[in-house]
Amino acid sequence: MKGVVLTGAGISAESGVPVFRGDDGLWEGHRIEDVATPEGFARDAETVHRFYNGRRRRLLEVEPNAAHLALARLAREWAGELVLVTQNIDDLHERAGSPEVVHLHGELLKSRCTACGVVRECRDDLSRASLCEVCDGIDCLRPHVVWFGERPFHLGEIEQALDSADWFVSIGTSGRVYPAAGFVLAAKAGGARTLELNLDPGALASSFDESRSGRAGELVPAWVEEVLAAG
């Protein structure tokens, strides 16, 4: 048996991680174009660094919740193959104990050098004066996250997993952000059973075989119990 789980902002919101953006198109008071695009970084790198520095510091203050812990338990105890994909850039799945996490949109606690391409752990603030420890370049480090206009990571690996999955579960996603929003249809095309666990039904709720509404911290542990009981 093989299962694919996709998690979105809804699972980490219960830990206190702010969701991506509101209906006003702002992200924590900033225009998306200013802090989440390559053009915004090229125009004002210091503002972008300050924005992600603040998010990085806040991330280090929160903890995984019951949903993260339940998925880590599933990875440990289920006899089948589990592929855990997240749209989130936090490390809460890893801190909860999930051994392998596929980060579709990158990782906030990593930096990437635009000169040599090296990706390294990053828990401190970045600025234009930050030095790449590999190539000694200055003004070349950026957050290792996927911005608008950039290609998400690991798409080929995810597509292969969806093609061969027996079931696919989406947790805390809006169903509006592609390519992740299309994963349910890809999974169904491969014959997978599909389930949505969400605070409210997402934009593609009708595409799932089943949709359950409620808090991730309650829905996910209950669903994991079902999977483990079924073997």
ChimeraX commands (.cxc) that place a marker at each C-alpha (Angstrom):
marker #1 position 0.00,0.00,0.00 radius 0.5
marker #1 position 1.11,3.53,-0.74 radius 0.5
marker #1 position -0.37,6.76,0.57 radius 0.5
marker #1 position 0.31,10.40,-0.26 radius 0.5
marker #1 position -0.52,13.17,2.21 radius 0.5
marker #1 position -0.55,16.84,1.23 radius 0.5
marker #1 position -0.56,19.47,3.98 radius 0.5
marker #1 position -1.21,23.18,3.71 radius 0.5
marker #1 position -1.39,26.29,5.86 radius 0.5
marker #1 position -4.37,24.99,7.84 radius 0.5
marker #1 position -2.35,22.36,9.65 radius 0.5
marker #1 position 0.27,24.82,10.92 radius 0.5
marker #1 position -2.18,27.63,11.68 radius 0.5
marker #1 position -3.20,25.69,14.79 radius 0.5
marker #1 position 0.39,25.97,16.01 radius 0.5
marker #1 position 0.29,29.75,15.59 radius 0.5
marker #1 position 1.96,30.00,12.18 radius 0.5
marker #1 position 0.23,32.81,10.21 radius 0.5
marker #1 position -1.56,31.72,7.06 radius 0.5
marker #1 position -0.17,32.87,3.75 radius 0.5
marker #1 position -2.44,35.81,3.08 radius 0.5
marker #1 position -5.91,37.21,3.58 radius 0.5
marker #1 position -8.60,38.16,1.11 radius 0.5
marker #1 position -7.09,41.65,0.85 radius 0.5
marker #1 position -4.06,40.30,-1.01 radius 0.5
marker #1 position -1.69,41.27,1.79 radius 0.5
marker #1 position 0.75,39.01,3.60 radius 0.5
marker #1 position 1.20,40.21,7.17 radius 0.5
marker #1 position 0.74,43.81,6.01 radius 0.5
marker #1 position 2.97,43.56,2.94 radius 0.5
marker #1 position 2.01,43.43,-0.72 radius 0.5
marker #1 position 2.68,39.96,-2.14 radius 0.5
marker #1 position 4.57,41.56,-5.02 radius 0.5
marker #1 position 7.01,43.17,-2.60 radius 0.5
marker #1 position 7.97,40.18,-0.46 radius 0.5
marker #1 position 7.15,37.03,-2.43 radius 0.5
marker #1 position 8.46,37.56,-5.96 radius 0.5
marker #1 position 11.94,37.54,-7.52 radius 0.5
marker #1 position 11.22,41.05,-8.76 radius 0.5
marker #1 position 10.47,42.28,-5.25 radius 0.5
marker #1 position 13.73,40.80,-3.99 radius 0.5
marker #1 position 15.71,42.41,-6.81 radius 0.5
marker #1 position 14.03,45.75,-6.11 radius 0.5
marker #1 position 14.38,45.81,-2.31 radius 0.5
marker #1 position 16.27,42.86,-0.86 radius 0.5
marker #1 position 16.51,44.38,2.62 radius 0.5
marker #1 position 12.72,44.61,2.99 radius 0.5
marker #1 position 12.38,41.00,1.87 radius 0.5
marker #1 position 15.09,39.90,4.30 radius 0.5
marker #1 position 13.41,41.75,7.19 radius 0.5
marker #1 position 10.10,40.10,6.36 radius 0.5
marker #1 position 11.51,36.56,6.33 radius 0.5
marker #1 position 13.75,37.24,9.32 radius 0.5
marker #1 position 10.62,38.04,11.31 radius 0.5
marker #1 position 8.85,34.91,10.12 radius 0.5
marker #1 position 11.92,32.80,10.90 radius 0.5
marker #1 position 12.12,34.12,14.45 radius 0.5
marker #1 position 8.42,33.48,15.03 radius 0.5
marker #1 position 8.67,29.96,13.63 radius 0.5
marker #1 position 11.32,29.10,16.21 radius 0.5
marker #1 position 8.85,30.05,18.97 radius 0.5
marker #1 position 6.01,27.68,17.99 radius 0.5
marker #1 position 5.61,23.93,18.39 radius 0.5
marker #1 position 4.06,21.08,16.36 radius 0.5
marker #1 position 0.44,20.32,17.16 radius 0.5
marker #1 position -1.56,17.12,17.40 radius 0.5
marker #1 position -1.97,16.88,13.62 radius 0.5
marker #1 position 1.78,17.03,12.98 radius 0.5
marker #1 position 2.37,14.44,15.71 radius 0.5
marker #1 position -0.30,12.13,14.30 radius 0.5
marker #1 position 1.30,12.16,10.84 radius 0.5
marker #1 position 4.68,11.37,12.37 radius 0.5
marker #1 position 3.05,8.44,14.16 radius 0.5
marker #1 position 1.57,7.26,10.87 radius 0.5
marker #1 position 5.02,7.30,9.28 radius 0.5
marker #1 position 6.41,5.21,12.15 radius 0.5
marker #1 position 3.64,2.67,12.58 radius 0.5
marker #1 position 1.90,2.17,9.23 radius 0.5
marker #1 position 3.15,-0.82,7.25 radius 0.5
marker #1 position 2.72,0.88,3.90 radius 0.5
marker #1 position 4.77,3.52,2.10 radius 0.5
marker #1 position 3.92,7.11,3.10 radius 0.5
marker #1 position 4.87,10.16,1.04 radius 0.5
marker #1 position 4.35,13.38,3.01 radius 0.5
marker #1 position 4.22,16.52,0.85 radius 0.5
marker #1 position 3.79,19.98,2.35 radius 0.5
marker #1 position 3.09,23.39,0.88 radius 0.5
marker #1 position 4.31,24.90,4.14 radius 0.5
marker #1 position 7.80,26.32,4.53 radius 0.5
marker #1 position 7.98,25.62,8.27 radius 0.5
marker #1 position 9.75,22.63,9.88 radius 0.5
marker #1 position 6.92,21.49,12.15 radius 0.5
marker #1 position 6.57,18.10,10.46 radius 0.5
marker #1 position 10.25,17.41,11.04 radius 0.5
marker #1 position 10.09,18.57,14.64 radius 0.5
marker #1 position 7.11,16.31,15.20 radius 0.5
marker #1 position 9.20,13.36,14.05 radius 0.5
marker #1 position 8.25,12.79,10.40 radius 0.5
marker #1 position 11.40,11.27,8.87 radius 0.5
marker #1 position 11.02,12.44,5.28 radius 0.5
marker #1 position 9.10,15.53,4.17 radius 0.5
marker #1 position 8.82,16.76,0.58 radius 0.5
marker #1 position 8.79,20.57,0.69 radius 0.5
marker #1 position 6.99,21.79,-2.40 radius 0.5
marker #1 position 7.61,25.48,-1.65 radius 0.5
marker #1 position 10.99,25.33,0.07 radius 0.5
marker #1 position 12.07,25.76,3.67 radius 0.5
marker #1 position 12.19,28.92,5.76 radius 0.5
marker #1 position 15.05,27.63,7.91 radius 0.5
marker #1 position 17.36,27.31,4.91 radius 0.5
marker #1 position 19.15,29.84,2.71 radius 0.5
marker #1 position 20.24,29.55,-0.90 radius 0.5
marker #1 position 23.21,31.25,-2.54 radius 0.5
marker #1 position 22.32,32.86,-5.84 radius 0.5
marker #1 position 25.98,32.74,-6.86 radius 0.5
marker #1 position 27.00,29.12,-6.22 radius 0.5
marker #1 position 23.57,27.55,-5.62 radius 0.5
marker #1 position 24.41,25.92,-2.28 radius 0.5
marker #1 position 21.53,25.40,0.17 radius 0.5
marker #1 position 22.36,25.52,3.88 radius 0.5
marker #1 position 20.56,25.56,7.22 radius 0.5
marker #1 position 19.73,29.10,8.30 radius 0.5
marker #1 position 18.34,30.01,11.72 radius 0.5
marker #1 position 19.80,33.52,11.94 radius 0.5
marker #1 position 18.80,36.75,10.26 radius 0.5
marker #1 position 19.86,37.38,6.68 radius 0.5
marker #1 position 20.79,40.69,5.08 radius 0.5
marker #1 position 22.57,41.95,2.01 radius 0.5
marker #1 position 25.77,41.82,4.05 radius 0.5
marker #1 position 25.41,38.10,4.78 radius 0.5
marker #1 position 28.35,36.01,3.57 radius 0.5
marker #1 position 28.05,32.68,1.76 radius 0.5
marker #1 position 30.25,30.28,3.70 radius 0.5
marker #1 position 30.95,28.21,0.58 radius 0.5
marker #1 position 31.88,30.72,-2.14 radius 0.5
marker #1 position 32.53,33.77,0.13 radius 0.5
marker #1 position 30.03,35.78,-1.89 radius 0.5
marker #1 position 28.36,38.83,-0.35 radius 0.5
marker #1 position 24.82,40.04,-1.13 radius 0.5
marker #1 position 23.97,36.69,-2.68 radius 0.5
marker #1 position 21.96,34.81,-0.03 radius 0.5
marker #1 position 18.18,34.52,-0.22 radius 0.5
marker #1 position 15.51,32.54,1.64 radius 0.5
marker #1 position 15.21,29.02,0.24 radius 0.5
marker #1 position 11.53,29.44,-0.56 radius 0.5
marker #1 position 9.53,29.38,-3.78 radius 0.5
marker #1 position 8.19,32.79,-4.78 radius 0.5
marker #1 position 5.47,33.62,-7.28 radius 0.5
marker #1 position 6.81,33.08,-10.78 radius 0.5
marker #1 position 9.21,30.35,-9.63 radius 0.5
marker #1 position 8.86,26.61,-10.20 radius 0.5
marker #1 position 7.97,24.55,-7.12 radius 0.5
marker #1 position 10.41,21.87,-6.00 radius 0.5
marker #1 position 10.15,18.07,-6.43 radius 0.5
marker #1 position 7.27,18.07,-8.92 radius 0.5
marker #1 position 8.54,15.02,-10.79 radius 0.5
marker #1 position 8.90,13.04,-7.56 radius 0.5
marker #1 position 5.41,14.05,-6.44 radius 0.5
marker #1 position 3.83,13.17,-9.77 radius 0.5
marker #1 position 5.34,9.69,-9.63 radius 0.5
marker #1 position 4.02,9.20,-6.09 radius 0.5
marker #1 position 0.51,10.30,-7.09 radius 0.5
marker #1 position 0.50,7.96,-10.10 radius 0.5
marker #1 position 1.15,4.93,-7.89 radius 0.5
marker #1 position -0.79,5.93,-4.75 radius 0.5
marker #1 position -3.56,3.81,-3.27 radius 0.5
marker #1 position -4.92,6.82,-1.39 radius 0.5
marker #1 position -4.41,10.57,-1.28 radius 0.5
marker #1 position -5.30,12.85,1.64 radius 0.5
marker #1 position -5.27,16.64,1.58 radius 0.5
marker #1 position -5.07,18.41,4.95 radius 0.5
marker #1 position -5.63,22.12,5.56 radius 0.5
marker #1 position -5.33,23.30,1.97 radius 0.5
marker #1 position -7.44,25.88,0.16 radius 0.5
marker #1 position -7.55,24.04,-3.15 radius 0.5
marker #1 position -6.74,27.29,-4.94 radius 0.5
marker #1 position -2.95,27.19,-5.25 radius 0.5
marker #1 position -1.57,25.25,-8.21 radius 0.5
marker #1 position 0.06,22.89,-8.90 radius 0.5
marker #1 position -0.89,21.42,-5.50 radius 0.5
marker #1 position -4.60,22.02,-6.15 radius 0.5
marker #1 position -4.37,19.60,-9.06 radius 0.5
marker #1 position -2.93,16.73,-7.02 radius 0.5
marker #1 position -6.35,15.30,-6.17 radius 0.5
marker #1 position -7.24,14.88,-9.85 radius 0.5
marker #1 position -3.84,13.36,-10.59 radius 0.5
marker #1 position -4.30,10.89,-7.74 radius 0.5
marker #1 position -7.80,9.95,-8.86 radius 0.5
marker #1 position -6.55,9.43,-12.41 radius 0.5
marker #1 position -4.15,6.86,-10.99 radius 0.5
marker #1 position -6.95,5.07,-9.16 radius 0.5
marker #1 position -6.35,6.44,-5.64 radius 0.5
marker #1 position -9.07,6.90,-3.04 radius 0.5
marker #1 position -9.15,10.59,-2.03 radius 0.5
marker #1 position -10.01,12.37,1.21 radius 0.5
marker #1 position -10.04,16.02,2.26 radius 0.5
marker #1 position -9.58,17.06,5.90 radius 0.5
marker #1 position -10.13,20.79,6.24 radius 0.5
marker #1 position -11.53,23.41,8.60 radius 0.5
marker #1 position -14.04,24.25,5.87 radius 0.5
marker #1 position -14.51,22.54,2.50 radius 0.5
marker #1 position -11.86,23.73,0.06 radius 0.5
marker #1 position -12.40,24.99,-3.48 radius 0.5
marker #1 position -12.11,21.44,-4.86 radius 0.5
marker #1 position -13.99,19.60,-2.10 radius 0.5
marker #1 position -16.38,18.08,-4.63 radius 0.5
marker #1 position -13.43,16.44,-6.41 radius 0.5
marker #1 position -12.65,14.26,-3.39 radius 0.5
marker #1 position -14.32,10.95,-2.68 radius 0.5
marker #1 position -14.87,12.17,0.88 radius 0.5
marker #1 position -14.52,15.51,2.68 radius 0.5
marker #1 position -14.47,16.01,6.45 radius 0.5
marker #1 position -14.67,19.44,8.09 radius 0.5
marker #1 position -13.13,20.44,11.41 radius 0.5
marker #1 position -9.86,21.29,13.13 radius 0.5
marker #1 position -6.79,19.46,11.87 radius 0.5
marker #1 position -5.73,18.76,15.45 radius 0.5
marker #1 position -8.89,16.67,15.86 radius 0.5
marker #1 position -9.51,15.26,12.38 radius 0.5
marker #1 position -5.99,14.06,11.61 radius 0.5
marker #1 position -5.39,11.98,14.78 radius 0.5
marker #1 position -8.80,10.34,14.33 radius 0.5
marker #1 position -8.08,9.52,10.69 radius 0.5
marker #1 position -4.63,8.14,11.55 radius 0.5
marker #1 position -6.25,5.85,14.10 radius 0.5
marker #1 position -8.54,4.56,11.34 radius 0.5
marker #1 position -5.63,3.87,8.99 radius 0.5
marker #1 position -3.58,2.07,11.63 radius 0.5
marker #1 position -6.57,0.01,12.76 radius 0.5
marker #1 position -7.18,-1.08,9.17 radius 0.5
marker #1 position -3.57,-2.19,8.90 radius 0.5
marker link #1:1,2 radius 0.2
marker link #1:2,3 radius 0.2
marker link #1:3,4 radius 0.2
marker link #1:4,5 radius 0.2
marker link #1:5,6 radius 0.2
marker link #1:6,7 radius 0.2
marker link #1:7,8 radius 0.2
marker link #1:8,9 radius 0.2
marker link #1:9,10 radius 0.2
marker link #1:10,11 radius 0.2
marker link #1:11,12 radius 0.2
marker link #1:12,13 radius 0.2
marker link #1:13,14 radius 0.2
marker link #1:14,15 radius 0.2
marker link #1:15,16 radius 0.2
marker link #1:16,17 radius 0.2
marker link #1:17,18 radius 0.2
marker link #1:18,19 radius 0.2
marker link #1:19,20 radius 0.2
marker link #1:20,21 radius 0.2
marker link #1:21,22 radius 0.2
marker link #1:22,23 radius 0.2
marker link #1:23,24 radius 0.2
marker link #1:24,25 radius 0.2
marker link #1:25,26 radius 0.2
marker link #1:26,27 radius 0.2
marker link #1:27,28 radius 0.2
marker link #1:28,29 radius 0.2
marker link #1:29,30 radius 0.2
marker link #1:30,31 radius 0.2
marker link #1:31,32 radius 0.2
marker link #1:32,33 radius 0.2
marker link #1:33,34 radius 0.2
marker link #1:34,35 radius 0.2
marker link #1:35,36 radius 0.2
marker link #1:36,37 radius 0.2
marker link #1:37,38 radius 0.2
marker link #1:38,39 radius 0.2
marker link #1:39,40 radius 0.2
marker link #1:40,41 radius 0.2
marker link #1:41,42 radius 0.2
marker link #1:42,43 radius 0.2
marker link #1:43,44 radius 0.2
marker link #1:44,45 radius 0.2
marker link #1:45,46 radius 0.2
marker link #1:46,47 radius 0.2
marker link #1:47,48 radius 0.2
marker link #1:48,49 radius 0.2
marker link #1:49,50 radius 0.2
marker link #1:50,51 radius 0.2
marker link #1:51,52 radius 0.2
marker link #1:52,53 radius 0.2
marker link #1:53,54 radius 0.2
marker link #1:54,55 radius 0.2
marker link #1:55,56 radius 0.2
marker link #1:56,57 radius 0.2
marker link #1:57,58 radius 0.2
marker link #1:58,59 radius 0.2
marker link #1:59,60 radius 0.2
marker link #1:60,61 radius 0.2
marker link #1:61,62 radius 0.2
marker link #1:62,63 radius 0.2
marker link #1:63,64 radius 0.2
marker link #1:64,65 radius 0.2
marker link #1:65,66 radius 0.2
marker link #1:66,67 radius 0.2
marker link #1:67,68 radius 0.2
marker link #1:68,69 radius 0.2
marker link #1:69,70 radius 0.2
marker link #1:70,71 radius 0.2
marker link #1:71,72 radius 0.2
marker link #1:72,73 radius 0.2
marker link #1:73,74 radius 0.2
marker link #1:74,75 radius 0.2
marker link #1:75,76 radius 0.2
marker link #1:76,77 radius 0.2
marker link #1:77,78 radius 0.2
marker link #1:78,79 radius 0.2
marker link #1:79,80 radius 0.2
marker link #1:80,81 radius 0.2
marker link #1:81,82 radius 0.2
marker link #1:82,83 radius 0.2
marker link #1:83,84 radius 0.2
marker link #1:84,85 radius 0.2
marker link #1:85,86 radius 0.2
marker link #1:86,87 radius 0.2
marker link #1:87,88 radius 0.2
marker link #1:88,89 radius 0.2
marker link #1:89,90 radius 0.2
marker link #1:90,91 radius 0.2
marker link #1:91,92 radius 0.2
marker link #1:92,93 radius 0.2
marker link #1:93,94 radius 0.2
marker link #1:94,95 radius 0.2
marker link #1:95,96 radius 0.2
marker link #1:96,97 radius 0.2
marker link #1:97,98 radius 0.2
marker link #1:98,99 radius 0.2
marker link #1:99,100 radius 0.2
marker link #1:100,101 radius 0.2
marker link #1:101,102 radius 0.2
marker link #1:102,103 radius 0.2
marker link #1:103,104 radius 0.2
marker link #1:104,105 radius 0.2
marker link #1:105,106 radius 0.2
marker link #1:106,107 radius 0.2
marker link #1:107,108 radius 0.2
marker link #1:108,109 radius 0.2
marker link #1:109,110 radius 0.2
marker link #1:110,111 radius 0.2
marker link #1:111,112 radius 0.2
marker link #1:112,113 radius 0.2
marker link #1:113,114 radius 0.2
marker link #1:114,115 radius 0.2
marker link #1:115,116 radius 0.2
marker link #1:116,117 radius 0.2
marker link #1:117,118 radius 0.2
marker link #1:118,119 radius 0.2
marker link #1:119,120 radius 0.2
marker link #1:120,121 radius 0.2
marker link #1:121,122 radius 0.2
marker link #1:122,123 radius 0.2
marker link #1:123,124 radius 0.2
marker link #1:124,125 radius 0.2
marker link #1:125,126 radius 0.2
marker link #1:126,127 radius 0.2
marker link #1:127,128 radius 0.2
marker link #1:128,129 radius 0.2
marker link #1:129,130 radius 0.2
marker link #1:130,131 radius 0.2
marker link #1:131,132 radius 0.2
marker link #1:132,133 radius 0.2
marker link #1:133,134 radius 0.2
marker link #1:134,135 radius 0.2
marker link #1:135,136 radius 0.2
marker link #1:136,137 radius 0.2
marker link #1:137,138 radius 0.2
marker link #1:138,139 radius 0.2
marker link #1:139,140 radius 0.2
marker link #1:140,141 radius 0.2
marker link #1:141,142 radius 0.2
marker link #1:142,143 radius 0.2
marker link #1:143,144 radius 0.2
marker link #1:144,145 radius 0.2
marker link #1:145,146 radius 0.2
marker link #1:146,147 radius 0.2
marker link #1:147,148 radius 0.2
marker link #1:148,149 radius 0.2
marker link #1:149,150 radius 0.2
marker link #1:150,151 radius 0.2
marker link #1:151,152 radius 0.2
marker link #1:152,153 radius 0.2
marker link #1:153,154 radius 0.2
marker link #1:154,155 radius 0.2
marker link #1:155,156 radius 0.2
marker link #1:156,157 radius 0.2
marker link #1:157,158 radius 0.2
marker link #1:158,159 radius 0.2
marker link #1:159,160 radius 0.2
marker link #1:160,161 radius 0.2
marker link #1:161,162 radius 0.2
marker link #1:162,163 radius 0.2
marker link #1:163,164 radius 0.2
marker link #1:164,165 radius 0.2
marker link #1:165,166 radius 0.2
marker link #1:166,167 radius 0.2
marker link #1:167,168 radius 0.2
marker link #1:168,169 radius 0.2
marker link #1:169,170 radius 0.2
marker link #1:170,171 radius 0.2
marker link #1:171,172 radius 0.2
marker link #1:172,173 radius 0.2
marker link #1:173,174 radius 0.2
marker link #1:174,175 radius 0.2
marker link #1:175,176 radius 0.2
marker link #1:176,177 radius 0.2
marker link #1:177,178 radius 0.2
marker link #1:178,179 radius 0.2
marker link #1:179,180 radius 0.2
marker link #1:180,181 radius 0.2
marker link #1:181,182 radius 0.2
marker link #1:182,183 radius 0.2
marker link #1:183,184 radius 0.2
marker link #1:184,185 radius 0.2
marker link #1:185,186 radius 0.2
marker link #1:186,187 radius 0.2
marker link #1:187,188 radius 0.2
marker link #1:188,189 radius 0.2
marker link #1:189,190 radius 0.2
marker link #1:190,191 radius 0.2
marker link #1:191,192 radius 0.2
marker link #1:192,193 radius 0.2
marker link #1:193,194 radius 0.2
marker link #1:194,195 radius 0.2
marker link #1:195,196 radius 0.2
marker link #1:196,197 radius 0.2
marker link #1:197,198 radius 0.2
marker link #1:198,199 radius 0.2
marker link #1:199,200 radius 0.2
marker link #1:200,201 radius 0.2
marker link #1:201,202 radius 0.2
marker link #1:202,203 radius 0.2
marker link #1:203,204 radius 0.2
marker link #1:204,205 radius 0.2
marker link #1:205,206 radius 0.2
marker link #1:206,207 radius 0.2
marker link #1:207,208 radius 0.2
marker link #1:208,209 radius 0.2
marker link #1:209,210 radius 0.2
marker link #1:210,211 radius 0.2
marker link #1:211,212 radius 0.2
marker link #1:212,213 radius 0.2
marker link #1:213,214 radius 0.2
marker link #1:214,215 radius 0.2
marker link #1:215,216 radius 0.2
marker link #1:216,217 radius 0.2
marker link #1:217,218 radius 0.2
marker link #1:218,219 radius 0.2
marker link #1:219,220 radius 0.2
marker link #1:220,221 radius 0.2
marker link #1:221,222 radius 0.2
marker link #1:222,223 radius 0.2
marker link #1:223,224 radius 0.2
marker link #1:224,225 radius 0.2
marker link #1:225,226 radius 0.2
marker link #1:226,227 radius 0.2
marker link #1:227,228 radius 0.2
marker link #1:228,229 radius 0.2
marker link #1:229,230 radius 0.2
marker link #1:230,231 radius 0.2
view
